[in-house]
Amino acid sequence: ETGVTQTPRHLVMGMTNKKSLKCEQHLGHNAMYWYKQSAKKPLELMFVYNFKEQTENNSVPSRFSPECPNSSHLFLHLHTLQPEDSALYLCASSQEGGRIQETQYFGPGTRLLVL
Amino acid sequence: AQSVTQLDSQVPVFEEAPVELRCNYSSSVSVYLFWYVQYPNQGLQLLLKYLSGSTLVKGINGFEAEFNKSQTSFHLRKPSVHISDTAEYFCAVSDRGNFNKFYFGSGTKLNVKP
């Protein structure tokens, strides 16, 4: 399998649930990103990991908890979400974040609905 | 922080007609500029990017964009569109001093009609 994959593609959860989104990249990249894409709003960068270390947290609420166990995998743990957190969550990777701007490769996203 | 404005939320156009999608950004500091395309039910794909050098940048699928520093714009153009170009297009800006920060516009939906 090539590129950036995300699972699940669709997720419905209640506000008291705990769930996790998974992202895997098969490109040998060292930087990974989480974005939130809400309807009628610009794409928002949430987190950046570079060589498994978090280098950016864009003022994201603590109910979103990222985890990067290795350079190929990135998780987003979700708990006690709100309906306004419903959105498309996109994962991306690039060769090495922090150098002259590389191309980011995006996964297809997880469509999340919080009831 | 940067802000990115895509003036048109939707652009309808007939097949084989030219199209221009507009993008303006707020800051006059040195920036990197990008255009991404998102097809239905897919993630974003890079069309082209401006890092330095020639202000006219050519990308994939026949698209090009021109960086205009004085007008802080980076408009995307294609001389003749195809049905397959129907998608949403996002302009993005990154400050040269902060590689991890991407600022995206709200997107322009291009609808190519036969």
Interface residues (C-beta under 8 A of the other chain):
Chain A: V4 Q6 K40 K41 P42 L43 E44 L45 V48 N50 T55 E56 L90 A92 G97 G98 R99 I100 Q101 T103 Q104 Y105 F106 G107 P108 G109
Chain B: V4 Y32 Y36 N41 Q42 G43 L44 Q45 L46 K49 L51 F90 A92 S94 F99 N100 K101 F102 Y103 F104 G105 S106 G107
